[in-house]
Amino acid sequence: MITIGRSVRWFNDYKEEVLFSQQNGFDFMQVWFHKGKILIDRADEPKAQYFKKMNFPIIFHAVFDVDDFITFGNQLIDLVKYFDHKEVIIHPVCEDKPITDQTIYELSDNISNLSRIFTDMGVILYIENNSVIDTINYTPHDLKAVFDRNPDIELLLDLAHIDSYEHLQQIIDIKYPKCLHIADKHFSVKHEHLPVGKGDIDFDLIFSKYLFDFDGKVILEITEDDGSVADSKEKILKALPAKNR
């Protein structure tokens, strides 16, 4: 069964974000974790306790540089344990050092080390594909290196990171996703996250031809005004496979 969440707008008051999600029928929210910190501008401290008190379902989205798996991995583990979560997202990047031919294999090994711990905890680990601006875990070659080394982890497919429908097909040929990030984009632009309907992506085509059998989590990564988020949700609900809604 498909569940639909949305990324927290980190610049808003967390309580208002929860209220908006409740009023608009979202099942959960995605919260960012970066360099050991939960990213939300306005929330009571300590934030983890405050989120737990608010009692709205969340999933953590950790942006990890290659070496962050070692530096901040234990903090992410502790956070997942504290919330008793059974799923967590890692968005791998490489911004702290130059990328070489071996970097993807270093990343893959670091994912593997953390994945074993999460597996023992009964936690599903999703790894996100990147856009062309990030240049790691973006190409089919990189994705294959990661998932060949780690067959038990799952793919979080960010549809706003594809360059074309051919690129999309190459990705899902390597690993079919169990989780989606959804935003629109123009194919002529390297990186955009627009409200659904404001770019070039044909979501009806995607869910009728490429992801017709999708059954998992959908996360809207749209940070514009309330109306744009709510409208995007309605458009995606119409495009999703009817049998899994």
C-alpha positions in Angstrom: 0.0 0.0 0.0 1.3 3.4 -0.9 1.7 6.0 1.8 2.3 9.7 1.1 4.5 12.0 3.1 6.2 15.3 2.7 9.5 16.9 3.5 9.3 19.3 6.5 9.9 22.9 5.5 12.8 23.4 7.8 12.3 27.2 7.8 8.8 26.9 9.3 7.6 26.3 12.9 7.5 22.5 13.4 4.1 22.6 15.1 2.6 24.4 12.1 4.2 21.8 9.8 2.5 19.0 11.8 -0.8 20.8 11.7 -0.7 21.3 8.0 0.2 17.6 7.4 -2.7 16.5 9.6 -5.2 18.8 7.9 -4.1 17.7 4.4 -4.0 14.0 5.0 -0.3 13.2 4.9 0.8 10.0 6.5 4.2 11.2 7.7 6.9 13.8 7.3 10.5 13.6 6.3 13.0 15.4 8.7 16.5 16.2 7.6 19.6 15.2 9.6 22.9 16.7 8.6 26.4 16.9 10.3 24.9 15.6 13.6 22.0 18.0 13.7 18.2 17.8 13.1 17.4 20.6 10.6 14.4 22.6 11.7 14.7 26.3 12.4 11.8 26.6 14.9 11.3 23.8 17.4 11.7 23.4 21.1 15.0 22.0 22.4 15.9 19.2 22.6 14.4 18.7 19.2 14.2 14.9 19.3 12.1 15.0 22.5 9.9 17.7 21.0 9.2 15.7 17.8 8.4 12.7 19.9 6.0 14.7 22.1 4.2 16.0 18.9 3.5 12.4 18.1 3.3 12.8 14.3 5.0 10.0 12.2 8.4 11.0 10.8 11.2 9.4 8.8 14.8 10.7 9.0 16.6 11.8 5.9 20.4 11.9 6.6 22.6 13.8 4.2 25.9 12.0 4.6 29.2 12.8 3.0 31.4 9.8 2.4 33.2 10.1 5.7 30.1 11.1 7.7 29.1 7.4 7.9 32.0 7.1 10.3 31.7 10.5 12.0 27.9 10.7 12.5 26.7 7.1 11.9 26.4 6.4 15.6 24.3 9.5 16.2 22.0 8.4 13.4 21.7 5.0 14.9 20.9 6.4 18.3 18.2 8.7 16.7 16.6 5.8 15.0 16.6 3.7 18.2 15.2 6.6 20.2 12.2 6.8 17.9 12.0 3.0 17.4 11.9 3.6 13.6 12.0 0.8 11.2 13.1 2.8 8.2 15.7 5.5 7.5 17.0 7.4 4.4 20.5 8.3 3.6 21.3 10.7 0.8 25.0 10.2 0.1 27.1 13.2 -1.2 30.8 13.9 -1.6 31.6 17.5 -0.8 34.4 17.3 1.7 37.0 15.8 -0.6 37.8 15.2 -4.3 36.0 12.4 -6.1 38.2 9.7 -7.7 37.4 6.4 -9.4 37.6 4.7 -6.0 35.2 7.1 -4.1 32.1 5.2 -5.1 33.6 2.0 -3.7 34.6 3.7 -0.5 31.0 5.0 -0.2 29.7 1.5 -0.9 31.8 0.0 1.9 30.7 2.7 4.3 27.1 2.0 3.4 27.7 -1.7 4.0 29.1 -1.2 7.4 26.2 0.9 8.6 23.7 -1.3 6.8 24.7 -4.4 8.8 23.9 -2.5 12.0 20.5 -1.4 10.8 19.7 -4.9 9.5 20.4 -6.3 12.9 18.1 -3.6 14.3 15.3 -4.6 11.9 15.6 -1.2 10.1 15.2 -0.8 6.3 17.9 1.5 4.9 17.0 3.5 1.8 19.9 5.0 -0.3 19.0 7.9 -2.6 20.2 8.5 -6.2 21.8 11.9 -6.9 21.4 14.5 -9.6 24.1 15.4 -12.1 25.3 18.3 -9.8 26.4 15.9 -7.1 28.4 13.5 -9.4 28.4 10.6 -7.0 25.7 7.9 -6.8 24.3 9.5 -9.9 25.3 7.4 -12.9 24.0 3.9 -13.5 27.6 2.7 -12.9 27.7 4.2 -9.5 24.3 2.9 -8.5 25.2 -0.6 -9.6 28.4 -0.5 -7.6 26.4 0.5 -4.5 23.6 -2.0 -4.9 25.8 -4.9 -6.1 27.8 -4.5 -2.8 24.6 -4.0 -0.8 21.8 -6.1 -2.3 19.6 -5.9 0.9 19.3 -2.1 1.0 16.6 -0.3 -0.9 16.6 2.5 -3.5 15.0 5.8 -2.8 14.4 7.1 -6.3 14.4 10.9 -6.5 12.4 11.6 -9.7 13.6 15.2 -9.8 17.2 13.8 -10.2 16.6 12.1 -13.5 17.9 13.6 -16.7 15.5 11.8 -19.0 13.1 8.8 -19.1 16.0 6.8 -20.5 18.0 7.7 -17.4 15.0 6.6 -15.3 14.8 3.2 -17.0 18.5 2.6 -16.5 18.1 3.3 -12.8 15.1 1.0 -12.2 16.8 -1.7 -14.3 19.5 -1.8 -11.5 17.1 -1.6 -8.5 13.4 -1.1 -8.4 12.5 1.6 -5.8 10.6 1.1 -2.6 10.5 4.8 -1.8 10.2 7.9 -4.0 11.0 11.6 -3.7 8.7 13.6 -5.9 9.0 17.1 -7.3 8.9 18.4 -10.8 11.8 19.7 -13.0 12.7 20.9 -16.4 14.9 18.5 -18.2 17.0 21.4 -19.5 17.9 22.4 -15.9 20.5 20.4 -14.0 18.7 20.5 -10.6 15.2 21.7 -9.7 12.5 20.7 -7.2 9.3 22.4 -8.4 5.6 21.8 -7.5 4.0 19.1 -9.6 2.9 20.4 -13.0 5.4 23.2 -13.1 8.1 21.3 -15.0 8.5 18.7 -17.7 8.0 15.5 -15.9 5.0 13.5 -17.1 3.9 11.7 -13.9 1.0 9.9 -15.6 3.6 8.4 -18.0 6.0 7.5 -15.2 3.3 5.6 -13.2 1.7 3.9 -16.2 5.0 2.9 -18.0 8.0 2.9 -15.6 6.6 2.6 -12.1 3.2 1.0 -12.8 3.8 -1.6 -10.1 5.1 0.8 -7.4 4.0 0.1 -3.9 5.8 2.0 -1.1 6.5 5.4 0.3 6.0 8.6 -1.6 7.6 11.8 -0.2 6.8 15.2 -1.8 10.0 17.3 -1.7 8.2 20.5 -2.4 8.9 23.5 -0.1 6.8 26.2 -1.7 3.5 27.6 -0.2 0.8 25.4 1.4 -1.3 25.6 -1.8 1.5 24.2 -4.0 2.1 21.3 -1.6 -1.6 20.4 -1.4 -2.1 20.7 -5.1 0.9 18.6 -5.8 -0.4 15.9 -3.5 -3.7 15.8 -5.4 -2.0 15.6 -8.8 0.2 12.7 -7.6 -2.7 10.8 -6.1 -4.4 10.8 -9.5 -1.2 9.6 -11.2 -0.4 6.8 -8.8 -1.2 3.1 -9.6 -4.9 2.8 -8.6 -4.4 -0.7 -7.3 -1.9 0.4 -4.6 -3.5 3.7 -3.5 
